[in-house]
Amino acid sequence: MTDELFPRERGEVAPGAVHVPGWLGPDRQRELLAACRDWARPPAGLRTVHLPGGGTMTARQLCLGWHWYPYGYARTVVDGDGAPVKPMPAWLAELGRAAVRDAYGDPDGAVGADGGETPADGGETPAYDIALVNYYDADARMGMHRDSDEKSGAPVVSLSIGDACVFRFGNTGTRSRPYTDVELRSGDLMVFGGPSRLAYHGVPRIHAGTAPPELGLTGRLNVTLRVSGLG
């Protein structure tokens, strides 16, 4: 998947939603993968998420900073082992800010125009204080949903490691069409904010066996960074 005639180019999937192929280089991918493996160990490690209606998410998840559960946040794994959530590393929070700067072409780090509101003091994007790490095996999927449990409108940052997937990016009003399917590969970045901050999105398919061999990873990791606005 790397021997292509034309390199993949960044593109705006929707207003405020930007895809940056290959944003994480091979070394940074390996570093982030090693960190994810460490975070996945208990306590407060990788878990299966049970939905209020009785179903379960096929992608398994762990959280940093704030623990997400359907449909809220807590400081402990209230739907799991009850352990305190692992802290959000400062370097990962800064990676979120760097992703926003690069996606929106904003060297000062302020979020404006399609990226969302500029902070009231004119400073940088608020610190990213949530990381949701989802692990997809070959059969895992993610239904269309919105990231709407935060109290901040700062852009969502999504990083992919491992197997490629079909990322379905929709609209803010409905889970159905219109939507755009984008192939996300290992190292790719998606940032969505502004008018697309509350767009429905999901993962209908994993392309099993497409992870870079040097990673030694079977499956796909998605690291999603958010600003909670929870204080």
C-alpha positions, 0 to 999 in steps of 0.5 A: 500500500506504500508503492503508489504512483501518486502520493496521497494528499491531504484533503478537506472531507467536509468544512472543518474536517481535514484528512492528513495522510501519513502525519505520524512517521514510522518511529512515532507510530512505534512509540505510540503503539508501545505507549498504547500497549502499556496503557492497555494493561490493568488496572483501568486497561482495555475493556469491552464497552457495554451499551445501555440497550444491552449491546456491546461495542466490538471495538475494545477501549481504554481511556486516559484523563477522563473515563468515557462511558455511555454517555458521560465522563468520570474519573474512575472506570465506573463501568469496569474495574472501578480503578482511577483512570490513567492520567493524560500524558503531557506529550500526548496533549501537545500532540493533539495541539500540534495536529490541530495546527498542522491540519488547519495550517495555523502556526500559532495554534489558535483555533479559528475559521473552520476549526472552531472558535478561537479561545477568548484570550486569543491564545492556543487551543485548550489543552487536550485532556481526554484520550480514547484508545479503541482497538479494532480486530478484523471483525470490529466495527463502529456505528455512526455516532457523534462525539457529543459528551464533551462541554468543549467545541475544540476539534477532535483529533483522530490518529490511526495505527495498524490496519487500514479502515474505511472511515465514514464521515457524515453530517450533523443531522442524521446517521444516514446519507450524505456521508463520505468514505475515507480510507485511513491508513497507519499514521493518518490524521483526521481532525474535525471541528467547527461546523463538522465538530458534531458530525456523525462518523463511524468505521464500517470496515477494517482491511485486515492484514494491512498494518505495516509489518514492522509494527508487529500489530494485528488489528487497528488502533485509533487514538482519539483526543478531545478537550473535555471542557469539564474543568 
